[in-house]
Amino acid sequence: MSVSVIRVDDTPDEPEQRVSSKFAPSADKAKQAGRAKKRRARSQGQIWLDEQTALQAKTIGRSARLQALAELLWIPQAALLALGIGAFVDPQAKFSQFAFSPLFTAICILLIAVLRHVLRKKGTSLSLNAATQTRDTLQRRLINRLASLSPAHQVPASGAVASVLVDHVQALGPYMSRYLPIKNRMVLVPLVILLAVACVSWFVALVLLLCAPLVPAFMAIIGIRAKKASDRQFFVMSNMSAVLLDRLRGLETLRLFGAVERTENQIAELGGEFRKSTMAVLRIAFLSSTALELFAAIGVATTAIYVGFSLLGYWSFGSYGQPISLTTGLFMLLLVPEFFAPLRLFSAAYHDRASAIAAGDHLAEQDAALKGASGEVEGTQAASTLLPLPPKGAVVLEGLCVSRAGRPVLRDVNLTLSRPELVVISGPSGAGKSTLIDALLGFLQPEGGRVLYGDQPFGAYGLSNWQQSLALVSQAPQLFHGSIRANLKLAKQNASDEELIAALDASHARAVLLKKEGGLSAVVGEDGSGLSLGELRRVAMARAFLRKDAPLVIADEPTADLDGKTAAVILEGLVTLSKSAPVLCVTHDKRVMAMADRHLRLQDGMLQEVLS
């Protein structure tokens, strides 16, 4: 636009001035819209927190009422204390005739104290239970959504996930157990105490009325900065947790490459940033407490000076024409600190609010991302309406379009797998071969087109049923700590030992049994520890042979990183499997391409048949 090229050292000509004035209002509107957008973004954490705490709103309200009642019972307790002390010091003084016997007064004071303690304890227990239930519910929901994510979705670093599930979620506890109950009773309790004081002295009530509004005003000013500081602290904490856990996992690699010292310096630098961010939050917390204590001290000191000068006879105003006595003065001095008590607690809990909103911003973002990523594929029906999975049928990709991170990867992919054959898909790295497999397995939601089996979207049979019906030979097969028998039976639970041995023979994996003592009962470590990559692939092939009647066998780079002899064994197994089921193999290996019944090339998001 012309407005952006006007130079301050030149005098713009008339057209440029007209253009500038034309676009100036729109620029101002853009700035205003940007500020409004930032305000909305800042409030997302609060909106999300309100949604999470809505289920416990009644419990928190009940907790606030019980604690408010406990605080208001201080008024009759203070009156009894003032009457008792006044009658003891001067039996002839005003209001002394209303004093009860010392024993009865002491019993009443003790009973009220016990009742206040019970009410406060019950109210605190309710708010703590509400906070605990909300945290547990949120953690379970986030963990379940994380567990339901498909392998195709990128997950944040483990340290960052742990920080979100622990530190961020824990920040909701003080917010619900302390801040919300205090917020609900912050107006009621001071107002009732103010009315009680006003019945004795309008001057003291006026002092309190002037000091009270200053507290929330300063809290709001300080709270803006507290939110920013807490947000920064949570960001640094998540980053530090992610880096620390990642470095601990790769400590052996760091030692081999001599990068331990550099890693130590990096972690020390992150620790310094976290220390600075924590101290920034503490400075703001202390500042808010100091501001409140200042106004509270002004109110208490003014009341004490007023009562003292009134008792000495120097002042005689502010008490409706009646002089301030020891009883009334002591009553006000006992109530004024309690007038500021809810405000003092609110100030202490205001940092909890800032921390919770900062955590809520991150949690809302993660919750929305996980909710969208963990959704069922389109076409998935309720369990009661699922169709039975047919034993045989054609797998059809019909105009399939898939994107990753907003980038189109597959567009208008069409493929039919209806008979036993070996279909090989090749293509340059990043062309979308893994994306195609993820879409077939139901790990990615297509933006267009469908994956059909038996003329129905596979979601009609249930995503889990569809996935369990397929056979997969992956580039990195997963074996779990347990016996070879247990690992093989993941493919077919009711398989007999004879079937397992036959599958091992077909995949040339019998050597795995000979290598281990105990045969099928031999134990392998987590992730197949104790087996070579070639042995892992052959065990994966054995699983595929146990499912040789599957609708589809998917092989993802089955010969990658293998020596020629082992690769030939895997290729032989694929050819054998293709005699009984359609085998879809994604590979760069020309040896596999040479054995294919059909060779397709994936490029620019589309499949093209390669003629031999």
Helices and strands as residue ranges (DSSP letters): G 2-4, H 14-53, G 54-56, H 57-72, H 74-89, G 96-98, H 102-147, H 158-163, I 164-168, H 169-170, H 172-174, I 175-179, H 180-185, H 188-198, H 202-211, H 214-249, H 251-256, H 260-311, H 326-373, G 383-385, E 395-404, E 407-417, E 422-426, H 433-440, E 448-453, E 456-457, G 458-461, H 463-469, E 471-473, E 482-483, H 484-488, H 497-506, H 510-515, G 519-521, E 523-524, G 526-528, H 533-546, E 553-556, H 564-577, E 583-586, H 590-594, E 598-603, E 606-609
